C-alpha cells in the first residue's frame, strides 16, 4: 500500500507541475503580446516630440490619446499608460488582450478537472483493486503451508469476485483431497493389519508341519503326505492374502471426475496449440497439425485438454526436439487424435506397461517425472467412454486418443 500511495503522490504532483508549466508559458506569451502597446506608446511620444502631431491609425493597439490640457488626466475606465513628451503629459489608452486571460482561466479549469478525475480514478483503484488484493495476497502462502482454515474475505468486486470464489474452491478441493487421502490411508492400514493377522494362522501351521517333517515325527507315509498337503494348502492361503495386499497397493489412489459435454475439435486443437506454440518455438521444435474435419466431440472438454497436454508434455520431454505432430482420423463414430514425436527411445516390449501407475520407461532415467501422466490419461479416457493406445511407427512414438463423436 505504501508503494501505491507513493505512486499516487508522484502522479498528482506531475499533474500539478504540468499545470504550473503551462500557466507559465501562457503568462509569458501574454506578457510578450501585451508589450506591444508600450512600444506603440513610445513611438507616439517620439512622433509628438518630432512633429507635434500623430495619426492614431498608425498605432493598432492604441484606442485614444488625451493631453494634460484636456483635464482629468488620470480618470478613465479604459486601461491606459501615461507618457511624457516635450508638449506635456499624455494619457494613452490601449486595448487589453482579454482572450489571454480567458485562455488561462479555461486552461486552469481543464487541468483542475483532470486533477480531480485522476484523483478519483486512483481512489477507485485503491478501493476496488489494491485493497482487495492486499487482503488476499497472503492466502496462497497460507494454503501452501497447509493452513486450510485461513479466512478468505468475500469480495463483491467485479475484479476479484471470481478470483475469491476460485481460491475458495481451491481450498475446498485441497481439503477434500486431504480428507480422501487420509481415509484411504486409514483403510489401507486397517486392511494390512487385518491381513497380517490372518497370515499368522496358516504361517504357524506351515512352521509346525515343516518342523514335524524335518524331525521325522511322521513315520507313516500317509501322515507325511497329509502334512505336505497341509503345507501346500496353507501356502495357497498366504498367496491369496498376498494377492489382496498387492491389489490394495495397486488400486486407484486418485479420484477422477468427468462432466460430459460437447466441444468442437477445432476449439480443442486451438486451445492446446496456443498453450505450446511459444514454448516449442523457443526450442526450435516443429509443430505440425494435420488436416481435420471440425467434428463435435462427446467428452469433458477440460479433461480431454488435460489428456492432450499430458501427451504433448511427454513428447517434449522424451522426444528429440525435432518435430511433434498432431494427426486426425475418424473411424466407427470416433475421432482419433494422434500425438507423434520423433526420436522414440522406448522399447516396443514396454508399450503394454506405460499406462500403469508409477511406471517409468527405460528412456526416463534422466527426465524428471512421476510416471502418472499416461495412467491419468487412460483413466480419464475410460470415464469419457474412450480409449488410448500407443505404438511405434518408423522410429516415432505415437499415442492416440479415441474420442466418441457427439
C-alpha positions as CSV (number, residue, x, y, z in Angstrom):
1,X,0.0,0.0,0.0
2,X,2.8,2.4,0.8
3,X,4.2,1.9,-2.7
4,X,0.8,2.7,-4.2
5,X,0.5,5.8,-2.1
6,X,3.9,7.0,-3.4
7,X,2.8,6.3,-6.9
8,X,-0.4,8.3,-6.4
9,X,1.7,11.2,-5.0
10,X,4.0,11.2,-8.0
11,X,1.1,11.1,-10.5
12,X,-0.7,14.0,-8.8
13,X,2.5,16.0,-8.4
14,X,3.2,15.5,-12.1
15,X,-0.3,16.9,-13.0
16,X,0.3,20.0,-10.8
17,X,3.7,20.6,-12.3
18,X,2.3,20.3,-15.8
19,X,-0.4,22.8,-14.9
20,X,2.1,25.2,-13.5
21,X,4.4,24.9,-16.5
22,X,1.5,25.6,-19.0
23,X,0.4,28.6,-16.9
24,X,3.9,29.9,-17.0
25,X,4.1,29.5,-20.8
26,X,0.7,31.2,-21.3
27,X,1.5,34.1,-18.9
28,X,4.9,34.6,-20.6
29,X,3.2,34.6,-24.0
30,X,0.6,37.1,-22.8
31,X,3.3,39.4,-21.4
32,X,5.0,39.4,-24.8
33,X,1.8,40.1,-26.7
34,X,0.7,42.9,-24.2
35,X,4.1,44.6,-24.5
36,X,3.1,45.9,-28.0
37,X,1.1,48.8,-26.5
38,X,4.2,50.1,-24.7
39,X,6.2,50.1,-27.9
40,X,3.5,52.0,-29.7
41,X,3.1,54.5,-26.8
42,X,6.8,55.2,-27.1
43,X,6.5,55.7,-30.8
44,X,3.6,58.0,-30.2
45,X,5.6,60.1,-27.8
46,X,8.5,60.3,-30.3
47,X,6.2,61.5,-33.1
48,X,4.7,64.2,-30.9
49,X,8.2,65.4,-30.0
50,X,9.4,65.3,-33.6
51,X,6.3,66.6,-35.5
52,X,4.0,67.9,-32.8
53,X,1.2,65.6,-34.2
54,X,0.3,62.0,-34.6
55,X,-2.1,59.7,-36.6
56,X,-3.9,57.2,-34.2
57,X,-4.4,54.9,-37.2
58,X,-0.7,54.1,-37.2
59,X,-1.0,52.5,-33.7
60,X,-3.4,49.5,-33.9
61,X,-3.1,48.7,-30.2
62,X,-3.9,52.3,-29.0
63,X,-7.5,53.5,-28.8
64,X,-7.2,57.1,-27.6
65,X,-4.8,59.8,-26.7
66,X,-5.7,62.6,-24.2
67,X,-3.4,65.6,-23.3
68,X,-2.9,67.1,-19.9
69,X,-4.6,70.3,-21.0
70,X,-7.9,68.5,-21.5
71,X,-8.1,67.8,-17.8
72,X,-8.8,64.7,-15.7
73,X,-5.7,63.1,-17.0
74,X,-5.8,60.2,-14.7
75,X,-9.5,59.5,-14.9
76,X,-10.6,56.7,-17.4
77,X,-12.4,53.4,-17.4
78,X,-10.1,52.0,-20.0
79,X,-6.6,50.7,-19.5
80,X,-4.0,53.4,-20.1
81,X,-0.4,54.5,-19.7
82,X,1.0,58.0,-19.1
83,X,3.7,59.2,-21.5
84,X,5.8,62.3,-21.2
85,X,6.6,64.5,-24.2
86,X,8.0,67.9,-24.9
87,X,4.4,69.1,-25.1
88,X,3.5,67.7,-21.7
89,X,1.9,64.5,-20.3
90,X,-0.5,62.4,-22.3
91,X,-2.9,59.6,-21.3
92,X,-2.6,56.8,-23.9
93,X,-5.4,54.3,-23.8
94,X,-4.9,50.8,-25.3
95,X,-6.8,47.6,-25.8
96,X,-6.1,44.8,-23.3
97,X,-6.0,41.2,-24.6
98,X,-8.9,39.7,-22.7
99,X,-8.6,36.4,-24.7
100,X,-5.3,35.6,-22.9
101,X,-7.0,35.8,-19.5
102,X,-9.8,33.7,-20.7
103,X,-7.4,31.1,-22.1
104,X,-5.6,31.0,-18.8
105,X,-8.8,30.5,-16.9
106,X,-10.0,27.7,-19.3
107,X,-6.6,26.0,-19.0
108,X,-6.7,26.1,-15.3
109,X,-10.3,24.7,-15.2
110,X,-9.4,21.9,-17.6
111,X,-6.3,20.9,-15.6
112,X,-8.3,21.2,-12.4
113,X,-10.9,18.8,-13.7
114,X,-8.1,16.5,-14.9
115,X,-6.5,16.6,-11.5
116,X,-9.8,15.7,-9.8
117,X,-10.5,12.9,-12.4
118,X,-7.1,11.5,-11.8
119,X,-7.5,11.6,-8.1
120,X,-10.9,9.9,-8.4
121,X,-9.5,7.1,-10.6
122,X,-6.7,6.5,-8.2
123,X,-9.1,6.3,-5.3
124,X,-11.3,3.9,-7.3
125,X,-8.3,1.7,-8.0
126,X,-7.4,1.8,-4.3
127,X,-10.9,0.8,-3.2
128,X,-11.7,-1.8,-5.8
129,X,-8.3,-3.3,-6.8
130,X,-5.4,-2.5,-4.4
131,X,-7.2,-3.0,-1.1
132,X,-9.0,-6.3,-2.1
133,X,-5.7,-7.7,-3.5
134,X,-3.9,-6.7,-0.3
135,X,-6.4,-8.6,1.7
136,X,-5.9,-11.7,-0.5
137,X,-2.1,-11.7,-1.1
138,X,-1.3,-13.9,1.9
139,X,-3.9,-16.5,1.2
140,X,-1.8,-18.6,-1.3
141,X,1.1,-18.7,1.1
142,X,-1.1,-20.0,3.9
143,X,-2.6,-22.6,1.6
144,X,0.9,-23.7,0.5
145,X,1.8,-24.1,4.2
146,X,-1.3,-26.4,4.7
147,X,-3.3,-23.8,6.6
148,X,-6.7,-24.6,5.0
149,X,-8.5,-22.6,7.7
150,X,-7.1,-19.3,6.6
151,X,-10.0,-16.8,6.3
152,X,-10.7,-15.7,2.7
153,X,-12.7,-12.4,2.7
154,X,-15.7,-12.3,0.4
155,X,-15.2,-9.7,-2.4
156,X,-18.1,-8.4,-4.4
157,X,-15.7,-6.5,-6.6
158,X,-16.1,-7.5,-10.3
159,X,-12.3,-7.6,-10.5
160,X,-11.7,-10.1,-7.6
161,X,-15.1,-11.7,-7.1
162,X,-14.3,-14.7,-9.4
163,X,-10.8,-14.8,-8.0
164,X,-12.0,-15.1,-4.5
165,X,-14.5,-17.7,-5.5
166,X,-11.8,-19.7,-7.3
167,X,-9.5,-19.5,-4.2
168,X,-12.3,-20.8,-2.0
169,X,-13.0,-23.6,-4.5
170,X,-9.2,-24.4,-4.5
171,X,-9.2,-24.6,-0.7
172,X,-12.3,-26.9,-0.7
173,X,-10.7,-29.1,-3.3
174,X,-7.4,-29.4,-1.3
175,X,-9.4,-30.1,1.9
176,X,-11.5,-32.8,0.2
177,X,-8.4,-34.4,-1.4
178,X,-6.7,-34.4,2.0
179,X,-9.7,-36.0,3.6
180,X,-9.9,-38.6,0.9
181,X,-6.2,-39.4,1.2
182,X,-6.4,-39.8,5.0
183,X,-9.5,-42.0,4.6
184,X,-7.7,-44.1,2.0
185,X,-4.6,-44.4,4.1
186,X,-6.6,-45.4,7.1
187,X,-8.5,-48.1,5.1
188,X,-5.3,-49.5,3.7
189,X,-3.6,-49.6,7.1
190,X,-6.6,-51.4,8.6
191,X,-6.5,-53.9,5.6
192,X,-2.8,-54.5,6.0
193,X,-3.2,-55.1,9.8
194,X,-6.1,-57.5,9.2
195,X,-4.2,-59.4,6.5
196,X,-1.0,-59.6,8.5
197,X,-3.1,-61.1,11.4
198,X,-4.8,-63.6,9.1
199,X,-1.4,-64.7,7.6
200,X,-0.2,-65.7,11.0
201,X,-2.5,-68.7,11.3
202,X,-1.5,-70.5,8.1
203,X,2.1,-69.5,8.6
204,X,2.1,-71.1,12.1
205,X,0.6,-74.3,10.6
206,X,3.3,-74.4,7.9
207,X,6.0,-74.0,10.5
208,X,4.6,-76.8,12.7
209,X,4.2,-79.2,9.8
210,X,7.7,-78.3,8.5
211,X,9.3,-78.9,11.9
212,X,7.5,-82.3,12.2
213,X,8.7,-83.4,8.8
214,X,12.2,-82.3,9.5
215,X,12.4,-84.2,12.8
216,X,10.8,-87.3,11.3
217,X,7.9,-87.3,13.6
218,X,5.6,-88.7,10.9
219,X,6.8,-92.3,10.3
220,X,3.7,-93.2,8.3
221,X,3.8,-92.2,4.6
222,X,0.2,-91.1,4.7
223,X,0.9,-88.7,7.6
224,X,3.8,-87.2,5.8
225,X,1.7,-86.8,2.6
226,X,-1.0,-85.2,4.7
227,X,1.5,-82.8,6.3
228,X,2.8,-81.8,2.9
229,X,-0.7,-81.2,1.6
230,X,-1.4,-79.1,4.6
231,X,1.7,-77.0,4.0
232,X,0.7,-76.6,0.3
233,X,-2.9,-75.5,1.3
234,X,-1.6,-73.0,3.9
235,X,0.8,-71.7,1.3
236,X,-2.2,-71.1,-1.1
237,X,-3.9,-69.2,1.7
238,X,-0.9,-67.0,2.1
239,X,-0.7,-66.5,-1.6
240,X,-4.3,-65.3,-1.6
241,X,-3.6,-62.9,1.2
242,X,-0.6,-61.6,-0.7
243,X,-2.8,-61.1,-3.8
244,X,-5.1,-59.0,-1.7
245,X,-2.2,-56.9,-0.4
246,X,-0.9,-56.4,-4.0
247,X,-4.4,-55.4,-5.2
248,X,-4.7,-52.9,-2.3
249,X,-1.4,-51.4,-3.1
250,X,-2.1,-51.1,-6.8
251,X,-5.8,-50.0,-6.6
252,X,-6.8,-46.5,-7.6
253,X,-5.3,-43.9,-5.3
254,X,-6.6,-40.9,-7.2
255,X,-10.2,-39.9,-7.7
256,X,-11.3,-38.8,-11.2
257,X,-14.4,-37.0,-12.1
258,X,-15.6,-36.0,-15.6
259,X,-18.5,-33.8,-16.6
260,X,-19.6,-34.9,-20.0
261,X,-20.4,-32.3,-22.6
262,X,-19.6,-31.4,-26.2
263,X,-16.8,-29.4,-27.9
264,X,-15.7,-28.9,-31.5
265,X,-12.4,-30.4,-32.5
266,X,-11.1,-27.1,-33.8
267,X,-11.7,-25.5,-30.4
268,X,-9.7,-28.2,-28.7
269,X,-6.8,-28.1,-31.2
270,X,-6.6,-24.3,-30.9
271,X,-6.7,-24.5,-27.2
272,X,-3.8,-26.9,-27.0
273,X,-1.7,-25.4,-29.7
274,X,-1.9,-21.9,-28.2
275,X,-0.6,-23.3,-25.0
276,X,2.5,-24.8,-26.5
277,X,3.4,-22.8,-29.7
278,X,5.5,-20.3,-27.8
279,X,7.4,-23.0,-25.9
280,X,8.1,-25.1,-29.0
281,X,9.2,-22.0,-30.9
282,X,11.8,-21.3,-28.3
283,X,13.2,-24.8,-28.5
284,X,13.0,-24.8,-32.4
285,X,10.7,-27.8,-32.3
286,X,8.5,-28.1,-35.3
287,X,4.8,-28.4,-34.6
288,X,2.7,-30.0,-37.4
289,X,-1.1,-30.0,-37.2
290,X,-2.7,-32.3,-39.8
291,X,-5.9,-31.6,-41.7
292,X,-9.1,-32.5,-39.9
293,X,-12.9,-32.0,-40.2
294,X,-14.4,-29.9,-37.5
295,X,-16.5,-32.6,-35.8
296,X,-18.4,-32.3,-32.5
297,X,-16.8,-34.5,-29.8
298,X,-18.7,-36.0,-26.8
299,X,-16.3,-35.6,-23.9
300,X,-15.4,-33.4,-20.9
301,X,-13.6,-30.6,-22.7
302,X,-11.3,-29.7,-19.8
303,X,-10.4,-33.4,-19.2
304,X,-9.7,-34.0,-22.9
305,X,-7.5,-31.0,-23.0
306,X,-5.7,-32.3,-19.9
307,X,-5.1,-35.6,-21.7
308,X,-3.7,-33.9,-24.8
309,X,-1.5,-31.7,-22.7
310,X,-0.1,-34.8,-20.9
311,X,0.7,-36.3,-24.3
312,X,2.4,-33.2,-25.6
313,X,4.4,-32.8,-22.4
314,X,5.7,-36.3,-22.8
315,X,6.5,-35.7,-26.5
316,X,8.6,-32.6,-25.4
317,X,10.3,-34.5,-22.6
318,X,11.1,-37.8,-24.3
319,X,11.4,-36.8,-28.0
320,X,14.4,-35.5,-29.7
321,X,13.0,-32.0,-30.1
322,X,12.8,-32.0,-33.9
323,X,9.1,-32.5,-34.6
324,X,5.8,-33.0,-32.8
325,X,2.8,-33.8,-34.9
326,X,-1.0,-33.9,-34.4
327,X,-2.8,-36.3,-36.6
328,X,-6.6,-36.9,-37.0
329,X,-8.8,-39.7,-38.3
330,X,-12.4,-40.8,-38.0
331,X,-13.3,-44.4,-37.5
332,X,-16.6,-46.1,-36.5
333,X,-18.1,-43.0,-34.9
334,X,-14.9,-42.0,-33.1
335,X,-12.3,-39.3,-33.6
336,X,-8.7,-40.5,-33.4
337,X,-6.3,-37.8,-32.2
338,X,-2.7,-38.9,-32.5
339,X,0.3,-37.2,-31.0
340,X,3.6,-38.2,-32.6
341,X,7.1,-37.2,-31.7
342,X,10.4,-38.0,-33.4
343,X,13.2,-39.7,-31.6
344,X,11.5,-42.7,-29.9
345,X,13.8,-44.4,-27.4
346,X,11.3,-46.7,-25.7
347,X,11.3,-50.4,-26.4
348,X,8.3,-52.0,-28.1
349,X,8.1,-54.5,-25.2
350,X,7.3,-51.7,-22.8
351,X,4.2,-50.5,-24.6
352,X,1.9,-52.7,-22.5
353,X,3.2,-51.2,-19.3
354,X,3.4,-47.5,-20.0
355,X,-0.2,-46.9,-18.8
356,X,0.5,-48.5,-15.4
357,X,0.7,-46.1,-12.4
358,X,4.2,-45.0,-11.4
359,X,5.7,-46.9,-14.3
360,X,8.6,-45.1,-16.0
361,X,10.1,-46.4,-19.2
362,X,13.7,-47.2,-19.8
363,X,14.1,-43.8,-21.5
364,X,13.2,-41.8,-18.4
365,X,16.4,-42.1,-16.4
366,X,17.5,-38.5,-17.0
367,X,14.0,-37.0,-17.1
368,X,12.0,-36.0,-14.0
369,X,8.5,-37.3,-13.7
370,X,6.1,-39.3,-11.5
371,X,5.0,-42.0,-14.0
372,X,1.4,-40.9,-13.7
373,X,0.7,-38.9,-16.9
374,X,-0.3,-41.8,-19.1
375,X,-2.0,-43.6,-16.2
376,X,-4.2,-40.5,-15.7
377,X,-4.9,-40.3,-19.5
378,X,-6.1,-43.9,-19.5
379,X,-8.4,-43.4,-16.5
380,X,-9.9,-40.2,-17.9
381,X,-10.5,-41.6,-21.4
382,X,-12.2,-44.6,-19.9
383,X,-14.5,-42.4,-17.9
384,X,-15.3,-40.5,-21.1
385,X,-16.2,-43.8,-22.9
386,X,-13.0,-43.5,-25.0
387,X,-9.7,-45.3,-25.2
388,X,-6.0,-44.6,-25.5
389,X,-3.3,-46.7,-27.1
390,X,0.4,-46.4,-28.1
391,X,2.6,-47.7,-30.9
392,X,5.9,-47.2,-32.6
393,X,5.9,-46.3,-36.3
394,X,9.0,-45.5,-38.4
395,X,11.1,-44.7,-35.3
396,X,8.5,-42.3,-33.9
397,X,6.4,-42.7,-30.8
398,X,2.7,-42.4,-31.5
399,X,-0.1,-42.3,-28.9
400,X,-3.7,-42.0,-29.9
401,X,-6.8,-40.8,-28.0
402,X,-10.1,-42.3,-29.2
403,X,-12.9,-39.9,-28.6
404,X,-16.6,-40.6,-29.2
405,X,-18.4,-38.3,-31.6
406,X,-21.5,-36.4,-30.3
